[in-house]
Amino acid sequence: MIEKFKSAKHLFDASSAQLVNRFPANAMKVIAVTGTDGKTTTSTMIAAILRANGSKTALLTTVSFDMGEGEEANETRMTTLQPKKLFGLLKKAKANGCEYLVLEVTSHAMVQNRLWGIQFYMAVFTNITPEHLDYHKTFENYLAAKVRLFELTNRNKSGLRVGVINRKDKHYKAFAGAIFKPVFYGQGGEVTAVNIHRTDKLTSFEAKLQKQKIPISLNLLGGFNIDNALAAITAADQLGIPAQSISQGIAGLKAVAGRMQYLDAGQDFGIIIDFAHTPEAFKKVLSELRQICKGKLIVVFGCPGERDKAKRPRQGEEAAKYSELVVLTEDDPRSEKNSDIIAQIEVGLLSQGKILNKDYFILPDRKKAIEFAISQAKKHDIVALLSKGDEKSIILNDGVIKPWDEMKAAKQAVIKKNSKNI
């Protein structure tokens, strides 16, 4: 009953904001990206390609906003914003003459009608694994919320009615059945990656389409980022973007903040910052790092409070499988005790035979946890800082919001380590 009331309120807020701002998204071609993981990177890649082709493009992601007047950090802690803020931003994008709008769309936003009135030109699906079940209750409800985006896209007769779909995901048929023209990427799809060459900092491949091959140089780590790139390439191809702009757009993207972001502070070991916060994302990120790591893999992470508790031991299990050393710390404990959250993560570590103060350590203060992990790193090791990414705060259990910068904390830890070695 409470959730129905909230959804009704969001619908009222969205319709009111649309009317006040005069349906600003109608002036743009809206490309919506949904999925459990990869939304931010895929959205950023699509926008980079469109801009490389000379199209003024607005972008809204978990990390940042750009309404055609420069990027600003998204400090709301929300992927799909509340209607008043969202449609106010879109009004700016319209005023700035943006032709395209690329935005991430969450399952919450679909259920709560936060995007009411937006006509979607194209929908993109990255992948889906169980997430937000504290809210949706069942995976079937979560899946239906994601598919809803494709249903709405299909209703827009002035759009392309195209759905870009990850063929490797086992739920691809649910999305394909909701759209007039499904286009698949990945193994078994119309767009695939061939002639893949990878180093510890760069990936190159050819995107094989039905009528051409496009050379791609990708400045992002991880095989899953090949999938994200294929999603962006497929979307761009459906929009009629030429191969040269596709190549230039992706090659020009040097990093996505907090997404497999490499920190080079002069150290002789690797530091990777990533927003991974689901068991599947942990598996993808850590398995990739395990392949390129020539030494020990050290992982630092926590889990947020008031969120799906079932995934906590599973994240601990994935961390234990791929790393030599794990440091458990805070994420956003909110109203929960951080010690309780960590105890639930520990279950997964213990199931893999890990021993406290030998294979894993507990340092509740995230700054101290990062300092400890980096102090333990030696040449050829990799330190993976997971779960926070580019978020600019930590929400404590007394309601206090502590400013946070993962990149800055890691740099300071390297400096501190170096000063002790002098």
C-alpha positions as CSV (number, residue, x, y, z in Angstrom):
1,M,0.0,0.0,0.0
2,I,2.8,2.4,0.9
3,E,4.7,1.7,-2.3
4,K,1.5,2.3,-4.4
5,F,1.1,5.6,-2.6
6,K,4.7,6.5,-3.4
7,S,4.3,5.5,-7.0
8,A,1.2,7.7,-7.3
9,K,3.1,10.6,-5.8
10,H,6.0,10.1,-8.2
11,L,3.5,10.0,-11.1
12,F,1.9,13.3,-9.9
13,D,5.4,14.8,-9.5
14,A,6.5,13.7,-12.9
15,S,3.3,14.9,-14.7
16,S,3.6,18.3,-12.8
17,A,7.3,18.7,-13.7
18,Q,6.6,17.8,-17.3
19,L,3.9,20.4,-17.5
20,V,6.0,23.1,-15.8
21,N,8.9,22.4,-18.1
22,R,6.8,21.8,-21.2
23,F,7.8,18.3,-21.9
24,P,11.5,19.1,-22.7
25,A,12.6,15.6,-23.7
26,N,10.2,15.8,-26.7
27,A,12.7,18.1,-28.4
28,M,15.4,15.3,-28.3
29,K,15.9,11.8,-29.4
30,V,16.0,9.8,-26.1
31,I,18.2,6.8,-25.8
32,A,17.5,4.9,-22.6
33,V,19.9,2.4,-21.2
34,T,18.9,-0.2,-18.6
35,G,20.4,-3.3,-16.9
36,T,21.9,-4.4,-13.6
37,D,25.5,-3.5,-14.5
38,G,27.2,-1.5,-17.2
39,K,24.6,1.3,-17.6
40,T,27.0,4.2,-16.9
41,T,29.8,3.0,-19.1
42,T,27.5,2.1,-22.0
43,S,25.6,5.4,-21.7
44,T,28.9,7.3,-21.7
45,M,30.1,5.4,-24.7
46,I,27.0,6.2,-26.7
47,A,27.2,9.9,-25.9
48,A,30.9,9.9,-26.8
49,I,30.1,8.4,-30.2
50,L,27.3,10.8,-30.9
51,R,29.5,13.8,-29.9
52,A,32.3,12.5,-32.2
53,N,29.7,12.6,-35.0
54,G,29.0,16.2,-34.3
55,S,25.7,15.8,-32.5
56,K,25.1,17.9,-29.4
57,T,24.2,15.3,-26.7
58,A,22.9,15.5,-23.2
59,L,23.9,12.7,-20.8
60,L,22.5,11.7,-17.4
61,T,24.3,8.9,-15.5
62,T,24.9,7.7,-11.9
63,V,28.2,9.6,-12.1
64,S,27.5,12.9,-13.8
65,F,25.2,15.2,-15.8
66,D,26.0,17.1,-19.0
67,M,23.1,19.2,-20.4
68,G,25.2,20.6,-23.2
69,E,27.1,23.1,-21.1
70,G,29.7,21.0,-19.4
71,E,29.9,18.0,-17.1
72,E,29.0,18.2,-13.4
73,A,29.1,15.5,-10.8
74,N,25.9,13.7,-9.8
75,E,25.9,14.1,-6.1
76,T,22.3,13.0,-5.6
77,R,23.2,9.3,-5.1
78,M,20.4,8.5,-7.6
79,T,20.7,7.0,-11.1
80,T,17.3,8.2,-12.3
81,L,16.6,11.5,-10.6
82,Q,13.5,12.7,-8.9
83,P,11.1,14.3,-11.4
84,K,11.5,18.0,-10.4
85,K,15.3,17.8,-10.7
86,L,15.2,15.6,-13.7
87,F,12.9,17.6,-15.9
88,G,14.6,20.9,-14.8
89,L,17.8,19.5,-16.2
90,L,16.1,18.4,-19.4
91,K,14.8,21.9,-19.9
92,K,18.4,23.1,-19.8
93,A,19.4,20.5,-22.4
94,K,16.5,21.6,-24.7
95,A,17.5,25.3,-24.3
96,N,21.1,24.3,-25.2
97,G,20.0,22.7,-28.4
98,C,20.8,19.1,-27.6
99,E,19.7,16.8,-30.4
100,Y,20.1,13.6,-28.3
101,L,19.5,12.6,-24.7
102,V,21.2,9.5,-23.3
103,L,20.1,8.5,-19.8
104,E,20.3,5.5,-17.5
105,V,16.9,4.1,-16.5
106,T,16.5,2.1,-13.3
107,S,13.9,-0.4,-12.3
108,H,12.8,1.9,-9.5
109,A,12.1,4.7,-12.0
110,M,10.0,2.4,-14.1
111,V,7.8,1.2,-11.2
112,Q,7.5,4.7,-9.7
113,N,6.6,6.4,-13.0
114,R,9.5,9.0,-12.5
115,L,9.9,9.2,-16.3
116,W,6.3,9.7,-17.2
117,G,5.7,11.4,-20.5
118,I,9.1,10.8,-22.0
119,Q,9.0,9.3,-25.5
120,F,11.9,6.8,-25.8
121,Y,13.5,6.8,-29.2
122,M,15.6,3.7,-28.5
123,A,16.2,1.3,-25.6
124,V,19.4,-0.5,-24.7
125,F,19.7,-3.6,-22.4
126,T,23.1,-4.5,-20.9
127,N,22.4,-7.5,-18.6
128,I,20.3,-8.6,-15.6
129,T,21.0,-10.5,-12.4
130,P,19.1,-10.4,-9.1
131,E,19.3,-6.9,-7.5
132,H,17.1,-4.6,-5.5
133,L,15.0,-7.5,-4.3
134,D,14.6,-5.7,-1.0
135,Y,12.3,-3.4,-3.1
136,H,10.9,-5.6,-5.9
137,K,10.5,-8.7,-3.6
138,T,11.0,-11.2,-6.5
139,F,13.3,-11.4,-9.5
140,E,10.3,-11.7,-11.8
141,N,9.1,-8.2,-10.6
142,Y,12.6,-6.8,-11.1
143,L,12.7,-8.3,-14.7
144,A,9.3,-6.9,-15.5
145,A,10.3,-3.4,-14.4
146,K,13.3,-3.5,-16.8
147,V,11.2,-4.9,-19.6
148,R,8.8,-2.1,-19.1
149,L,11.2,0.3,-20.7
150,F,11.2,-1.7,-23.9
151,E,7.4,-1.8,-23.8
152,L,7.2,2.0,-23.5
153,T,9.8,2.4,-26.3
154,N,7.7,0.2,-28.5
155,R,4.7,2.5,-28.0
156,N,6.5,5.5,-29.4
157,K,5.5,5.4,-33.1
158,S,7.7,8.5,-33.8
159,G,10.8,6.6,-32.5
160,L,12.8,3.8,-34.1
161,R,11.1,1.2,-31.9
162,V,14.5,-0.5,-31.7
163,G,15.8,-2.5,-28.7
164,V,19.5,-3.2,-28.5
165,I,19.8,-6.4,-26.5
166,N,22.7,-8.5,-25.0
167,R,22.2,-11.8,-26.7
168,K,24.5,-13.5,-24.1
169,D,22.1,-12.7,-21.3
170,K,19.8,-15.6,-20.6
171,H,16.8,-13.3,-20.3
172,Y,17.2,-11.7,-23.7
173,K,13.9,-13.1,-25.0
174,A,11.9,-11.2,-22.5
175,F,13.3,-7.9,-23.9
176,A,13.1,-9.1,-27.5
177,G,9.4,-9.9,-27.2
178,A,8.6,-6.4,-26.0
179,I,10.0,-4.4,-28.9
180,F,9.2,-4.2,-32.6
181,K,12.8,-4.4,-33.8
182,P,15.2,-6.3,-31.5
183,V,18.9,-6.0,-32.5
184,F,21.3,-8.4,-30.7
185,Y,25.0,-7.9,-29.8
186,G,27.4,-10.3,-28.3
187,Q,27.9,-14.0,-29.0
188,G,25.0,-15.2,-31.2
189,G,24.0,-11.6,-32.1
190,E,24.3,-9.4,-35.2
191,V,27.2,-7.4,-33.7
192,T,30.2,-9.2,-32.2
193,A,33.8,-8.7,-31.3
194,V,36.5,-10.4,-33.3
195,N,40.3,-10.2,-33.4
196,I,40.5,-9.2,-29.7
197,H,43.9,-8.1,-28.3
198,R,44.2,-7.2,-24.7
199,T,47.0,-5.6,-22.5
200,D,46.8,-4.6,-18.9
201,K,45.6,-1.1,-19.9
202,L,44.1,-1.3,-23.4
203,T,41.8,-3.5,-25.5
204,S,41.6,-3.5,-29.3
205,F,39.2,-5.5,-31.4
206,E,37.1,-5.4,-34.5
207,A,33.3,-4.9,-34.2
208,K,31.8,-7.2,-36.7
209,L,28.5,-5.9,-38.1
210,Q,26.5,-7.4,-40.9
211,K,28.0,-5.2,-43.6
212,Q,31.3,-4.1,-42.2
213,K,34.0,-4.4,-39.5
214,I,34.9,-1.4,-37.4
215,P,38.3,-1.2,-35.7
216,I,37.9,-0.3,-32.0
217,S,40.5,0.9,-29.5
218,L,39.1,0.7,-26.0
219,N,40.9,2.4,-23.1
220,L,39.0,0.5,-20.4
221,L,39.9,-2.8,-18.7
222,G,37.7,-5.8,-18.7
223,G,36.1,-8.2,-21.1
224,F,32.7,-7.0,-19.9
225,N,33.6,-3.5,-21.2
226,I,33.9,-5.1,-24.7
227,D,30.2,-6.0,-24.2
228,N,29.4,-2.5,-23.1
229,A,31.2,-1.2,-26.2
230,L,29.3,-3.6,-28.4
231,A,26.0,-2.2,-27.0
232,A,27.1,1.3,-27.7
233,I,28.3,0.4,-31.2
234,T,25.1,-1.4,-32.0
235,A,23.0,1.5,-30.8
236,A,25.1,3.9,-32.9
237,D,24.8,1.7,-36.0
238,Q,21.0,1.7,-35.7
239,L,21.2,5.5,-35.5
240,G,23.1,5.6,-38.8
241,I,26.3,6.8,-37.3
242,P,29.3,6.2,-39.6
243,A,32.1,3.8,-38.7
244,Q,34.7,6.6,-38.3
245,S,32.7,8.4,-35.7
246,I,32.1,5.1,-33.8
247,S,35.8,4.4,-33.7
248,Q,36.7,8.0,-32.8
249,G,34.1,8.2,-30.1
250,I,35.2,5.1,-28.2
251,A,38.9,5.7,-28.7
252,G,38.5,9.3,-27.3
253,L,37.0,8.0,-24.1
254,K,39.9,7.7,-21.7
255,A,38.1,6.7,-18.6
256,V,34.7,6.5,-16.9
257,A,34.9,7.8,-13.4
258,G,34.8,5.0,-10.8
259,R,34.4,2.3,-13.5
260,M,37.5,0.1,-13.8
261,Q,39.4,3.3,-13.3
262,Y,43.2,2.9,-13.1
263,L,45.1,5.2,-10.6
264,D,48.7,6.0,-11.5
265,A,50.3,7.8,-8.6
266,G,53.8,6.5,-9.5
267,Q,53.4,3.2,-7.6
268,D,54.9,-0.1,-8.9
269,F,51.6,-1.9,-8.3
270,G,48.1,-1.5,-9.7
271,I,45.2,0.4,-8.2
272,I,41.7,-0.1,-9.7
273,I,38.6,1.8,-8.5
274,D,35.3,0.3,-9.5
275,F,31.6,0.7,-8.5
276,A,31.0,-3.1,-8.5
277,H,28.4,-3.7,-5.9
278,T,26.6,-6.9,-6.9
279,P,27.9,-10.5,-6.8
280,E,27.9,-10.7,-10.6
281,A,29.8,-7.4,-10.9
282,F,32.4,-8.7,-8.4
283,K,32.8,-11.9,-10.4
284,K,33.3,-10.0,-13.6
285,V,35.7,-7.4,-12.2
286,L,37.8,-9.7,-10.1
287,S,38.1,-12.5,-12.6
288,E,39.4,-9.9,-15.1
289,L,41.9,-8.6,-12.6
290,R,42.9,-12.1,-11.7
291,Q,43.9,-12.7,-15.3
292,I,46.2,-9.7,-15.6
293,C,47.6,-9.7,-12.0
294,K,51.1,-11.0,-11.8
295,G,51.2,-10.8,-8.0
296,K,48.6,-10.7,-5.2
297,L,45.1,-9.4,-5.7
298,I,44.0,-7.3,-2.7
299,V,40.3,-6.3,-2.5
300,V,38.8,-3.6,-0.3
301,F,35.0,-3.3,-0.1
302,G,31.9,-3.0,2.0
303,C,28.1,-3.3,1.4
304,P,25.5,-0.6,1.8
305,G,22.9,-0.7,4.6
306,E,19.2,-0.8,4.0
307,R,19.8,-2.7,0.7
308,D,19.6,-6.3,-0.4
309,K,21.1,-8.3,2.4
310,A,21.1,-11.6,0.5
311,K,24.0,-10.4,-1.7
312,R,26.4,-9.6,1.1
313,P,27.7,-13.2,1.7
314,R,27.8,-13.8,-2.0
315,Q,30.0,-10.8,-2.5
316,G,32.3,-12.1,0.2
317,E,32.4,-15.4,-1.5
318,E,33.4,-13.9,-4.9
319,A,36.1,-11.8,-3.2
320,A,37.5,-14.8,-1.5
321,K,37.6,-16.9,-4.7
322,Y,39.7,-14.5,-6.7
323,S,41.9,-12.6,-4.2
324,E,44.8,-13.4,-1.8
325,L,43.8,-10.6,0.7
326,V,40.4,-9.0,1.5
327,V,39.8,-5.9,3.6
328,L,36.3,-5.4,4.8
329,T,35.1,-1.9,5.5
330,E,32.2,0.5,5.4
331,D,30.1,1.5,2.4
332,D,27.0,3.3,3.4
333,P,25.8,1.7,6.6
334,R,22.8,4.1,7.0
335,S,20.6,2.9,9.9
336,E,22.4,-0.5,10.1
337,K,25.4,-1.3,12.3
338,N,28.4,-1.6,10.1
339,S,29.6,-4.5,12.2
340,D,26.4,-6.4,11.4
341,I,26.9,-5.8,7.7
342,I,30.5,-7.0,7.8
343,A,29.5,-10.1,9.8
344,Q,27.1,-11.0,6.9
345,I,29.9,-10.5,4.3
346,E,32.2,-12.7,6.5
347,V,29.9,-15.7,6.0
348,G,30.9,-15.8,2.3
349,L,34.6,-15.5,3.2
350,L,34.4,-18.2,5.8
351,S,32.7,-20.5,3.4
352,Q,35.8,-20.4,1.2
353,G,38.1,-21.2,4.2
354,K,39.4,-17.7,4.7
355,I,40.9,-16.9,8.1
356,L,40.5,-13.6,9.9
357,N,43.7,-11.5,10.3
358,K,45.4,-13.8,7.9
359,D,43.4,-13.9,4.6
360,Y,41.1,-11.1,5.5
361,F,41.0,-8.1,7.8
362,I,38.3,-5.8,9.2
363,L,38.9,-2.1,9.3
364,P,35.6,-0.3,9.6
365,D,37.0,3.1,8.6
366,R,37.3,3.1,4.8
367,K,40.3,5.5,4.7
368,K,42.2,3.3,7.1
369,A,41.2,0.2,5.2
370,I,42.5,1.7,1.9
371,E,45.7,2.7,3.7
372,F,46.2,-0.8,5.0
373,A,45.5,-2.5,1.7
374,I,48.0,-0.2,-0.1
375,S,50.6,-0.7,2.6
376,Q,50.5,-4.4,1.9
377,A,50.9,-4.1,-1.8
378,K,54.1,-5.0,-3.5
379,K,55.4,-4.8,-7.1
380,H,53.0,-6.5,-9.6
381,D,50.2,-6.7,-7.0
382,I,46.8,-5.1,-7.8
383,V,44.6,-3.3,-5.2
384,A,40.9,-3.3,-6.2
385,L,38.8,-0.7,-4.4
386,L,35.2,-1.8,-4.9
387,S,31.6,-0.7,-4.1
388,K,32.0,3.1,-3.9
389,G,33.3,4.1,-7.3
390,D,33.0,7.8,-7.8
391,E,30.5,8.4,-5.0
392,K,31.2,11.6,-3.1
393,S,29.9,10.7,0.3
394,I,29.5,7.9,2.9
395,I,26.1,7.8,4.6
396,L,26.7,6.8,8.3
397,N,24.3,5.1,10.6
398,D,23.6,8.3,12.6
399,G,22.4,10.1,9.6
400,V,25.6,12.0,9.1
401,I,26.9,12.3,5.5
402,K,30.6,12.2,5.4
403,P,32.3,13.7,2.3
404,W,34.3,11.0,0.4
405,D,36.6,10.7,-2.5
406,E,38.0,7.2,-3.3
407,M,40.6,8.4,-5.7
408,K,41.9,11.1,-3.3
409,A,42.0,8.6,-0.4
410,A,44.0,6.1,-2.6
411,K,46.5,8.8,-3.7
412,Q,47.0,9.9,-0.1
413,A,47.6,6.2,0.9
414,V,50.3,5.9,-1.8
415,I,52.0,9.0,-0.6
416,K,51.9,7.8,3.0
417,K,53.3,4.4,1.9
418,N,56.1,6.1,0.0
419,S,57.0,8.4,2.9
420,K,57.5,5.4,5.2
421,N,59.7,3.7,2.6
422,I,62.1,6.6,2.4
